[in-house]
Amino acid sequence: MTDIQTPRALLLELFHAALAGADPLSVIEAFLPPPPKGRTIVIGAGKAAARMAQGVEQHWQGKLDGLVVTRYGHGAPTRHIEVIEAGHPVPDEASARAAERMLALTRNLSEDDLVLCLMSGGGSALLSMPLPGVSLQEKRDINRQLLKSGAPIGAMNCVRRHLSAIKGGRLALACHPARVVTLVVSDVPGDDPAVVASGPTVPDASTGADALAILEQYAITPSKAVRAALSDPALAAPTPADPRLRNNQTFVIATAQQALDAAAAAARAAGVAPLILSSSLEGEAREVAIVHAGIARQVVQHAQPLAAPCVILSGGETSVTVRGTGRGGRNAEFLLALGVALGGMERVHAIACDTDGIDGTENNAGAWLAPDSLARAAAAGLDPRTLLANNDGYGFFAALGELIVTGPTRTNVNDFRAILIEP
């Protein structure tokens, strides 16, 4: 790394390089299909939906109209595609209205028409229409319990899909006989498009019984209406073999791997060797942090698996089982646990941020950890272990002035973690 570049400046540079590498506006053109004989309708949902809609409008040849829904504050100006905002991570009445309006747009389409569906993380909550017999409040309650349970995103979205009248491929059925092309910005480990936003236009092979098993695994007791809906074969989502979906296509256009590759290129340009651990790490944030701390310690003490200056990069989505009453998303929790595990080790700096600009439900993207963070916390009367036990990573880093606030980024390829080891 250059002599004039501080560790914090370099880590922020890597984060911004990661965001640029997963910017829907710069990658969407290559995936746009040719215009159809008939109409082009654009629909979509997620934290990147407005940015994706901007990209479509910028590059589309021909007429189009439509509607996408994004989280409050994540909108962007468009000319032909309406952008509306709704609740996330817990759906609200605006989420329900968005689902109703989107289904209305798909009525009376022909086989000459094209539906361009823009999906990204967050779309599951933003597009909410419970199965018949299940109330929106019952679905909200299940969602809140899942968010606190420590369940991985794949498990949460399995339940969400099977409680929805619009997800799990059901929206694609509503578009039939029009052709549906789905473009996906992936926020899930493994980049399965059926999992992103609970796959409104992408069926998967899971079942209502699988959803019930997940609720049981995480000690969530469903209401009678929820249990009945998940057990009713007549309400089952379409399978991947459904002939009505045969002509549809799905493309994943932005991923965590693209973001990490861009950050790695920026690190090399700064004279720092990158090591990408994985783009799809899962598990409890504090446990993932302990593993990262062990790798950083090996670099410092033994120059393995590479020598400093270097940066350890990873992505994916950790989880937090909420046991305390503090504030903080999974990235703040990861960093606080990393700091505790490292114990103030010299030469080690780190950043952890959510690429959508929101860590959990807070106003920060993430935070920054320096070798002296624990010492400064002690001087301020803060006990990091107590705060970690209370799930209060936000409080820890806010007190030190080490939160990173970006505002909405309008992309979403999950978490970005970088640990920099100085020479």
Phi, psi and omega in degrees: 000150183290155183294332186269354183264119180283157178304319181295316180298319180294316180296321175295322177298319179294320178297316180292327175295320177298316178298317180296325180291341181242024181284116181304326183298329184268347184244348191286330186304319185295345185252000182286133179282167174292152178299148182275176173292324184262220183278158170242118178249129178254127174229161178174168181203147176136172182290338177260004188298319182292319178294322177296319178297320175301318180296319177299311181299324182293329188244352186285136176256103181128181182278150173200160169207177180156197188207132171231154180237137179225175180291152175308130178088355183255012180289170178206152183289133176224164183258319188243334181261120181287135176247122175241160184240148183210183188280143175204137011273353178257123182297150178232189182297328177296325177296319180293319179294323179299317179296317180297315180294324180292318177297324179297325180293338184269359182285146172061033175275157180244173179290348176274352183269157177237132171251117178260113186254125184249109186239140176210171182302143184100343183296336181298314179284327186285342183236090192242119174213100183295157174300155176306134180093348179252129181277159176299324180295320178297320179292321176300316182298317177299317182298316179299317181294322177297318182297330181267353190278341188087005179294142176292161185300325180298319179292317179300316183288334173299314178296314180301317180302313188279354173260004187251145174269001184232344184261184180062033180090354184292327178294324177296321177298322180295333180280340183304136014265010177296152175281138180244124173245120183253127176250130191236129164261113192271129174244019184239142175302130181093343174060034176286115183295340177289341181267327181297125181056022181066021169056060179302328180246010183232109180287161174221176188268000180285168186229171174298327177296324176297319180297318178297322179295324178294316178300319179294318182300323183258021173056041176253120183266114180284155174291168178299321181293319179294315180298319180294319181295319181287344181261355187269113179300331181292341181258007184294148177287159179293151178269165178300340181273000183299123184296338180291345181255009190299322186268004181279155178228151179225135179229130173271117189256343179212136186220168175297326180297319177299319179296316180293322178298319179294320178294321179296321178296320178294323178296315179299319180297334179268005179081023181242130181283127179264148171230112177271113179287308182186151174263003188221041179287140175228175179119173178299132184305317183290330178283321175299323179297320180297320178295315179299321179297322179295321178292317178299319180296322179295323177295313182297316188272332187226004182055037178230142002280002172205164185265152176287152004282134181209167178224131178265122184245143174205157177223192184114199181219110174280175178228162178229120171276111187282118177242339181255193183240011183281177178259143175151134175273186186292331180287319175296320179295317177303311184294320179295317178294324177297316179299317178297317182292324180281333177063034179080025181303131181292153175077358184250121178235153182210156173224144173216124184217152169273132184291350175273356179090000182230116178270101183073243179242012183271183183263004181252153174283328182175219183201179184231139180238130178244165179301331182263009183300315181293322179294318179292326177295317179298320179296333179269005178081022181259136176254107185298326180292322177294317179294322177296318178297333180265011183053045185243051176298324178301314181298321179298307185285332175295319180296331180269356184070031186246016173287151174246117183245116180249339193076177181301132179266341181065025163226177182191090176241032173079204190281151174234124180233135177219128178243116183261127175248118180283158178291000000 
